[in-house]
Amino acid sequence: MPPQFVTSLMTGMCSAKYPLAIISKVLEALGECSLGTYDIGCGFTLTIENSSLGEKFWKMESHMCVDAFHGYVHNYICKTKNHPLGITGTGLEDFETIDWIFSASNQLAPVTRYSSSHCHHALFELFFKQWDKEKYLNLITMILNNYKQALGIINSDGLILQQAMNSLRIHSGELETWCAEEVKYFHTLGLEPEWDVHAMAYVELLQEMQEYKTRSSNTSTRCISSAPSDYVFVVPLRGKQQTYAAELSQTQKLETHR
């Protein structure tokens, strides 16, 4: 089991230099194929790429992800790539060590609330020294329990999964393909395929053509029905010039719509 680096970072405008310093130390101490977790590991990856560590980080095949707890507040596209559940090799680790430590250190709150700054620092130093000793004493037990838990998951859940795959007539290669298709689908969810754009444009033109056909048919019907069946053209008298002009104007409007 590789050593764990536990740090507390104060957020601020220029605080990116601190996690970058940690990444530099991890690359130096752990070497290749290291995996780092950060609440904003997805965005911090871009920070590493744009820093002087970027080339070394990728050459050593290192990666960043988000911890299990904070990962669920990220959007699903981010989770398909950066959540521990989607990364091969993370195993049972939730990457919440720092939160477990902070939770345990809350026991100091009653005795440090009104203490001096000196006592504050002394008690916290004593707490973390004791925490280190207890963790190293229980290290073998923790590894053994994790190993037993992993075997239990493989033997029980693995058997259930195999039975389900047999009943559905699928193989492990298809599961990997479906995972890749899911990632691709969510990364292209907001983008319309080119064929879909043309298909939608064609359907819209058909709808527009149908609308114009309907309007033309209605206008023709109105134009034809405006004239009586027994209509006979008669030269208008002088007193009826105004009526004739109005009817002529109406007919011309109907012809224009047609």
MORAVEN-V442854 format. One record per residue. N is the residue number from 1. RES is the residue in one small letter. PHI is phi in whole degrees, -180 to 180 (* if undefined). PSI is psi in whole degrees, -180 to 180 (none if undefined). NEAR is the number of other ideal C-beta (glycine too) atoms within 10 Angstrom. Layout:
n->[N	N]
res->[RES	RES]
phi->[PHI	PHI]
psi->[PSI	PSI]
near->[NEAR	NEAR]
This chain:
n->[1	2	3	4	5	6	7	8	9	10	11	12	13	14	15	16	17	18	19	20	21	22	23	24	25	26	27	28	29	30	31	32	33	34	35	36	37	38	39	40	41	42	43	44	45	46	47	48	49	50	51	52	53	54	55	56	57	58	59	60	61	62	63	64	65	66	67	68	69	70	71	72	73	74	75	76	77	78	79	80	81	82	83	84	85	86	87	88	89	90	91	92	93	94	95	96	97	98	99	100	101	102	103	104	105	106	107	108	109	110	111	112	113	114	115	116	117	118	119	120	121	122	123	124	125	126	127	128	129	130	131	132	133	134	135	136	137	138	139	140	141	142	143	144	145	146	147	148	149	150	151	152	153	154	155	156	157	158	159	160	161	162	163	164	165	166	167	168	169	170	171	172	173	174	175	176	177	178	179	180	181	182	183	184	185	186	187	188	189	190	191	192	193	194	195	196	197	198	199	200	201	202	203	204	205	206	207	208	209	210	211	212	213	214	215	216	217	218	219	220	221	222	223	224	225	226	227	228	229	230	231	232	233	234	235	236	237	238	239	240	241	242	243	244	245	246	247	248	249	250	251	252	253	254	255	256	257	258]
res->[m	p	p	q	f	v	t	s	l	m	t	g	m	c	s	a	k	y	p	l	a	i	i	s	k	v	l	e	a	l	g	e	c	s	l	g	t	y	d	i	g	c	g	f	t	l	t	i	e	n	s	s	l	g	e	k	f	w	k	m	e	s	h	m	c	v	d	a	f	h	g	y	v	h	n	y	i	c	k	t	k	n	h	p	l	g	i	t	g	t	g	l	e	d	f	e	t	i	d	w	i	f	s	a	s	n	q	l	a	p	v	t	r	y	s	s	s	h	c	h	h	a	l	f	e	l	f	f	k	q	w	d	k	e	k	y	l	n	l	i	t	m	i	l	n	n	y	k	q	a	l	g	i	i	n	s	d	g	l	i	l	q	q	a	m	n	s	l	r	i	h	s	g	e	l	e	t	w	c	a	e	e	v	k	y	f	h	t	l	g	l	e	p	e	w	d	v	h	a	m	a	y	v	e	l	l	q	e	m	q	e	y	k	t	r	s	s	n	t	s	t	r	c	i	s	s	a	p	s	d	y	v	f	v	v	p	l	r	g	k	q	q	t	y	a	a	e	l	s	q	t	q	k	l	e	t	h	r]
phi->[*	-70	-66	-106	-102	-112	-137	-122	-112	-86	-74	-175	-66	-117	-83	-63	-67	-72	-64	-65	-65	-66	-60	-60	-68	-64	-62	-73	-86	-96	82	-76	57	-98	-124	-108	-119	-155	-56	-118	-59	-64	-78	-70	-59	-65	-62	-64	-60	-86	-97	-70	-86	-55	-64	-66	-60	-79	-63	-87	54	-94	-144	-119	-147	-103	-72	-61	-70	-73	-62	-76	-93	-84	-69	-68	-61	-65	-66	-64	-111	-116	-80	-55	-64	-101	-115	-67	104	-75	63	-93	-71	-99	60	-111	-56	-63	-72	-64	-66	-62	-64	-69	-71	-63	-66	-82	-55	-62	-94	-108	-60	-114	-85	-75	-62	-62	-64	-57	-67	-64	-67	-68	-64	-64	-61	-71	-65	-66	-62	-60	-61	-65	-67	-70	-67	-97	-63	-63	-62	-64	-64	-64	-65	-65	-64	-63	-64	-62	-63	-63	-65	-65	-74	-90	-67	-63	-67	-63	-63	-64	-64	-64	-66	-66	-69	-91	59	-126	-123	-62	-62	-68	-62	-65	-64	-64	-62	-65	-66	-64	-61	-64	-62	-72	-77	-115	-63	-88	-108	-85	-63	-61	-65	-69	-62	-67	-63	-66	-63	-65	-64	-64	-67	-64	-64	-66	-64	-64	-65	-67	-63	-64	-64	-65	-66	-65	-67	-63	-64	-64	-67	-71	-75	-74	-99	-64	-67	-102	-70	-132	-70	-128	-65	-67	-79	-63	-73	-105	-61	-65	-65	-62	-65	-67	-66	-63	-64	-66	-64	-64	-65	-64	-67	-66	-63	-68]
psi->[126	154	154	137	119	120	157	123	133	122	147	-177	-35	27	-4	-24	-27	-52	-30	-37	-38	-43	-42	-42	-40	-44	-36	-39	-42	-26	-143	162	47	151	121	147	145	146	-33	43	-31	-45	-30	-23	-41	-36	-42	-42	-37	-2	178	-13	-10	-51	-44	-38	-46	-33	-33	9	44	158	160	150	179	151	161	-41	-52	-22	-27	-12	-4	160	164	-31	-42	-42	-32	-21	-33	-9	141	-31	-23	9	120	131	-10	-23	-134	1	131	-7	33	28	-45	-35	-35	-40	-46	-38	-41	-34	-13	-17	-19	-12	-46	-33	-13	-5	-43	16	167	168	-39	-48	-36	-54	-39	-44	-40	-38	-41	-41	-49	-31	-44	-39	-44	-46	-45	-40	-42	-34	-34	10	-46	-42	-41	-44	-42	-44	-40	-38	-44	-41	-43	-43	-39	-41	-43	-43	-38	-60	-34	-38	-42	-42	-43	-40	-42	-40	-39	-41	-32	-4	51	161	171	-31	-35	-36	-43	-39	-42	-39	-44	-40	-36	-45	-46	-40	-48	-27	-19	16	-37	3	129	131	152	-40	-33	-37	-46	-39	-43	-39	-39	-43	-41	-39	-38	-41	-41	-40	-41	-37	-43	-36	-43	-45	-40	-41	-42	-39	-41	-41	-43	-39	-42	-40	-13	-19	132	154	-28	30	133	128	129	136	122	144	172	-37	-18	13	-40	-43	-43	-41	-39	-43	-38	-41	-40	-41	-42	-37	-42	-38	-36	-44	-33	none]
near->[8	11	8	10	14	13	10	8	13	6	9	8	5	6	11	16	8	15	19	16	12	14	23	16	12	19	18	9	11	16	11	9	11	17	19	21	23	21	18	15	24	20	14	19	19	11	17	23	12	10	16	10	18	14	10	15	22	12	10	16	10	20	19	22	24	25	21	16	12	17	22	11	10	18	9	10	16	17	19	18	17	23	21	20	12	15	13	6	9	16	11	10	16	15	21	15	15	17	14	12	15	12	10	13	15	8	10	15	8	8	11	17	8	7	13	9	7	8	12	14	12	13	15	13	10	11	16	14	10	10	15	11	10	11	13	9	9	11	11	9	9	11	11	10	11	14	11	10	12	12	11	11	12	11	9	10	10	12	10	9	13	11	10	10	14	10	8	9	7	13	11	10	8	12	12	11	12	11	12	11	10	13	14	11	11	16	12	11	9	7	8	10	9	8	8	10	10	10	12	11	10	10	10	10	10	10	10	10	10	10	10	10	10	10	12	12	11	12	16	14	11	12	16	10	10	12	10	7	5	5	8	5	5	8	6	14	9	6	7	12	10	10	11	13	11	10	14	11	10	12	13	10	12	16	11	8	13	15]
